[in-house]
Amino acid sequence: MSRVIVAFTGERLRRKSLGLLNAEGWETAVCASGAEVIRTARRQDGAMVLCGFHLPDMTADTLAAELRGTAAVLVMARASCLDLCGGENLYKLPLPASRAEFLASLDLLSNFERAHLRHPPSQRREEDAALIRRAKELLMDVNRMTEEEAHRFLQRRSMDSGLRMTEAARHIIDSYRV
């Protein structure tokens, strides 16, 4: 499931939204301001944002503009407020809304996020991470490098030789085996 950042000024709507999201198995984070939402979404390198029309420091359309390319925003508010906002990554859900409408809107948002927004790079396989860690440990022990220096050396070796970082790590480990 995707990550959902929840940001409402009203406690009742926040609690109700979190209850529905948690019941459906969504991973959630709660933020109190637009700036906090932006930091959280960028740190996660993308997410879906569920918010009201007004946040303490900005409106939903300003938030959506700041998060263009990073997160999709679902604004839940009265229809009269929703007429005042828009954006390519902004979706609207007029209140009151049924549970089915809420979940359908999240599904729509999730599809947009998956298709159009950047996502974090895939995690290295555990064996690859262990191989890189072992090569850095050897460089630190034998050549008295710091971890940062060992990592930079490994990156540079990888780029200079045109090898993947795991292959460069394997070459370094093999060169110390004598």
N, C-alpha and C positions, 0 to 999 in steps of 0.2 A: 504494500500500500504506500501511497505517497505521503509526504509530510504536509500537515496543514497548520498554518500559523493563525491563531485566533486572536483578534484584537477588537474588542467592543468596549465602549465607555460604560455601557449599562451592564450591571452584574447579572441581571436576570437572563438576558439574551446570551451572555457569555456562558453562563452555567448550562443553559438549555442546549446550546450548540455543542459544548464540550461533551455533555451527556450523550447526545446523538452520535457524535464522532467516535467517542470511546466505545459505545455499544456496537458500532459497525467495524471496529478494529483499526481505525485510522490513527496514525502517529501524530500527536499534537504538540504544539508549543503555544504558550500564552504570552502576549506582549501587551504593554500598557500604552504605547505611543507609536506613531508612524515611524519615527527614527529607530526605535527598537525593532520594529518589523523589518525595516530595510537592512539593519545590521544582521538580524537573524537569517533572513532569506539569502543574503550574500554569503554569509558564513557557511550555510548549507548548500550554496551554489544552486539555489532554486527551491521552490516550494509553491504551495497554493496558499493564498491568504484569504481568510474569511473575516470580514470586518463590517462595521456600520458606516454610515455616510460620513460622520464626523469622528475624528480621533482628536486627542488633546492638542496635537501640534500640526495637523493637516487634514485635508479632506481625502476621501477615497480616490478621487480622480488624480489628485496630486501624488498620492501613494502609488497608484497604478503607473503613472508616468515615470516615477523614480525607479520602479521595478520592471520596466519594459525590458524584455529579454531575459529576465531573471525569474519572475514569478507571475502567475495568473492570480487575479484578484476577483473575489466574489463579494459584492456589496449587498448586504441585506438591510433594507430600509423601506419606508413608505414610498409608494409609487411617485408621489410628488417630489421627493428628494432624488429618486433615481433618474428623473428627467434631467437633472442638473449635471450629471456626470457621464463620462464616456471614455473610451480608450480601446485600443486593439487587444489588450490583455485584461480588460475589465468586463466582468459579467455581472448581471443584476438579478436579484431575486426579491420581488416585492413582498412585503409583510402585510398581513399574516400569510404564512406559507405552511403547507402540509408537510409531513415527514417525507412523503413520496417526492414532492417538489424539491425539497431540500437535498435529498439523496440524488435525484436526477441532475440537479445543478452541480453537485460535487463530481458526479461522473463526467459531465460535460467539461468541467474545469480540469479534471484529471486527464482527459483525452487531449485537451489543448496543451497542457503542460508537457505531456509525453511527446507530442508531435512537434512543438514549436520552441521549447525552451531548452537552454543548455543544462546539462546534467553533470554531476561529478564524474571524474574519470573512474573507470572500473578499478576495483582494488586488486593489487597484485596477489597472485596465488601465494599461499602460505609458504610453499617450497621456494619460490622466487624471493620472497621477502627474507627468508632464513639465509639463502645464499648471499644476498646483498649484505645482510647484517654480518655474516661470517667474514666476508671480504673486508668490510670496514673494520672489524675487530682485528684482523691480521695487520692491516695498514696502521692501525692505532698502536698495536703492541710492538710490531717490528720497527716501524718507521717513526714512532713517537709523534703521530699526528693526532690532532683533536678529532672528534667525530665529524665536525663540520668540514675540516680539511680532508678527511678521508672520503666523505661523501662527494665533495667537489672534485677530488682526484678521480674517483670512480666515474662521475658524470663526464668529466673531460676525456677520460680514457675511452668511454663508450662513444662519445661524439667523434673523437679523432679517428677511431678505428671503424666507425660505422656499424658497430654492434649494438644489440640491445644491452641494457644495463645488466641484466642477469648473465649474459654471455661474457661481458667484460669482467664481472665479478668472478665467474668461473675461471677465466684466464688468470686473474690475480691469485686466486686460491691455488690453482695448479702450479703457478710459478714459485710459490713458497713451499710446495711439497718437493722435497729432494731426498 
